[in-house]
């Protein structure tokens, strides 16, 4: 089994990148397993991955998916022993240190396991804003990487791309740098996958020769950031889920609800922090369709996507991670807007789950997660 950890800041495109890699492998007859490590106990990304045909059981294309329910060691061991995939793709939360996740898996000392180079996905379209809002945290993610993947180049002016590339290379001169759009089928993405899965990359050869050296401030940044990535990121996080007393919502009405909710939340968050970055994700399971929306910063317009999907228990899930705002204010804002929007549409809701993650101890064993994968 080869393990590939794909990290990066919130909203950088990790899930889309992993989906593309998983599909690529499945089309070539290889079995890929995907682990999603989300901020809270509300699985938004796992729902998105499942809607693309990846699930917690093996499918015809040989792919499996699970959300991190207990701890990384337990989950990896279960997948390794029971599913035996060719490739294990691991997507840490956007406010994790991916190198720590990779090291934890390496320390398991599993037999017949290899490791692909550690990837940090960078949102080139928000690079300036991210470095302004979360400079030291994002530097740590960049410094730890073995491959720096500059994503969303289709949203960047051509003149700005080499500036972003030069900036990340200065922070981590030893890493191999690639650029692509994870949403597009282009040669750059194919080259990226080839580099990831090759038996021997130029990076690994250089490392054995001892010719690689970290940037001058790398050790200082790593030492200052410690191990508690969530606390160091200074991101306010809140995840919650609500059930609806409706059996069915028309697609148009579901889209209207999600649009009103996201626009209202974004407007109020801008009042709290006019230059916020992060990721707010909403998924409304409306009976016959899933309506998803996300926004990654103050300058982005919320994106909305609708996918046909049946659910006998309509619900709405919200995951928020916002820079430099109060967590208590964020929680109050989300709960207020969700209740108000659905009340305005004549729909009663009941909160069924809430993120109770302990940011101080970060102990997965205390979360009362379900058993198994």
Protein Blocks (a to p, Z undefined) as FASTA:
>chain_A
ZZdddeddehilmmmmmmmmmmmmmmnopacddddddfblcdfklmmmmmnopafbdcfk
opacdddfkbmklmmmmmmmmnopabdcddddfkbcfklmmmmmmmnopghiacdddddd
ddfklmmmmmmmmmmmmmmmmmmpmbdcdehklmpcfklmmmmmmmmmmmmmmbccdddd
fkbccfklmmmmmmmmpmbdfklmmmmnopaccdfklmmmmmmnmmmlmlmnopacdddd
dddfbfbdcfklmmmmmmmmmmmmmmmmmmmomkbgcdddddddehjaccddddfbfkbc
cdddddddddfbdcdddddddehiafklmmmmmmmmmmmmmmmnopacddfbdcfbdfkl
opaklnopaedZZ
